[in-house]
Amino acid sequence: MANRRLTDDERSQVLPLLEEVRSRLIELAAGDESLHWAMRRRLWNQLQYDERLKPPYRAALKRKKRIEQNGLCKICQTSLPESGAILDRLEAMKGYTIENTQLLCGPCDLDKQRNLKFT
């Protein structure tokens, strides 16, 4: 299933929200550049966790998928590298669950991304 794309109208609503968040961060930082940087980074990390969950959860899921797939790439069936295997979501909106993920080697993930026109 293809990822949902925003309509032009929906997309036009995002920029004002972004500007509002930027302005609020500047206000909260009150001229302290290091605080402004730290707040932006915290916000970025929290939004990433909303999308991808926290790293320890994904690491545990990768271990489970490696066992489930007998250490093989789901697409090409070659041995997965000890580190650097990619935890791929079948449907992005369904998140990182055991049912919605597969473990891929780097080349297969890159091919998949190219085929989906993400790279």
C-alpha positions in Angstrom: 0.0 0.0 0.0 1.4 3.4 -1.0 2.1 6.0 1.7 -0.6 8.6 2.0 0.4 11.9 0.4 -0.8 15.3 1.5 -3.1 17.2 -0.8 -2.0 20.7 -1.8 -4.4 22.2 0.7 -3.1 19.9 3.5 0.5 20.7 2.6 -0.3 24.4 2.7 -1.4 23.9 6.4 1.9 22.4 7.5 4.2 25.4 6.8 2.2 27.8 9.1 2.3 25.1 11.8 6.1 24.8 11.4 6.5 28.6 11.6 4.4 28.6 14.8 6.6 25.9 16.3 9.8 27.7 15.3 8.5 31.0 16.8 7.5 29.3 20.0 11.0 27.7 20.4 12.7 31.0 19.9 10.4 32.6 22.5 11.0 29.8 25.0 14.8 29.9 24.4 14.7 33.7 25.2 17.9 34.4 23.2 19.9 31.5 24.5 21.3 29.8 21.4 22.4 26.6 23.1 19.0 26.3 24.7 17.3 26.9 21.4 19.5 24.2 19.8 18.7 21.7 22.6 15.0 22.4 22.4 15.0 21.9 18.6 16.9 18.6 19.0 14.5 17.4 21.7 11.5 18.2 19.6 13.1 16.4 16.6 13.9 13.3 18.7 10.4 13.1 20.1 8.8 13.4 16.6 11.2 10.7 15.4 10.1 8.5 18.2 6.5 9.1 17.3 7.3 7.8 13.8 9.9 5.1 14.5 9.6 4.3 18.2 12.7 4.4 20.5 15.9 2.7 19.4 15.9 -0.1 22.1 12.4 -1.2 20.9 13.6 -1.3 17.2 16.8 -3.2 18.3 14.7 -5.8 20.1 12.4 -6.1 17.1 15.4 -6.6 14.8 16.7 -9.4 17.0 13.3 -11.1 16.8 13.1 -10.7 13.0 16.6 -12.1 12.6 15.5 -15.2 14.5 12.2 -15.5 12.7 14.0 -15.2 9.3 16.8 -17.6 10.2 19.4 -14.8 9.8 18.5 -14.4 6.1 17.4 -11.3 4.1 13.6 -11.6 3.5 14.1 -10.7 -0.2 17.2 -12.3 -1.5 17.7 -15.0 1.2 21.4 -14.3 1.7 22.9 -14.1 5.2 22.3 -10.8 6.9 25.3 -8.9 8.1 26.0 -8.9 11.8 25.3 -5.2 11.9 23.6 -2.9 9.5 20.6 -5.0 8.5 17.6 -2.8 7.8 14.3 -3.1 9.6 11.8 -2.4 6.9 8.1 -1.7 7.4 5.8 -3.3 4.9 3.2 -0.5 5.3 4.8 2.6 6.9 1.6 3.8 8.6 1.2 0.5 10.4 4.4 1.1 12.3 7.1 -1.2 13.7 5.4 -4.4 14.7 6.4 -8.0 14.3 3.7 -8.5 11.6 4.5 -5.3 9.6 8.3 -5.6 9.4 11.0 -7.6 7.6 14.7 -7.6 7.9 16.6 -6.8 4.7 20.3 -6.6 3.7 21.5 -3.2 2.6 21.4 -3.8 -1.2 17.8 -5.2 -1.1 16.7 -2.3 1.0 18.3 0.2 -1.5 16.6 -1.6 -4.4 13.3 -1.5 -2.7 13.7 2.2 -1.9 14.6 2.9 -5.6 11.6 0.9 -6.8 9.4 2.9 -4.5 11.1 6.1 -5.8 12.3 7.1 -2.3 15.9 7.6 -3.5 
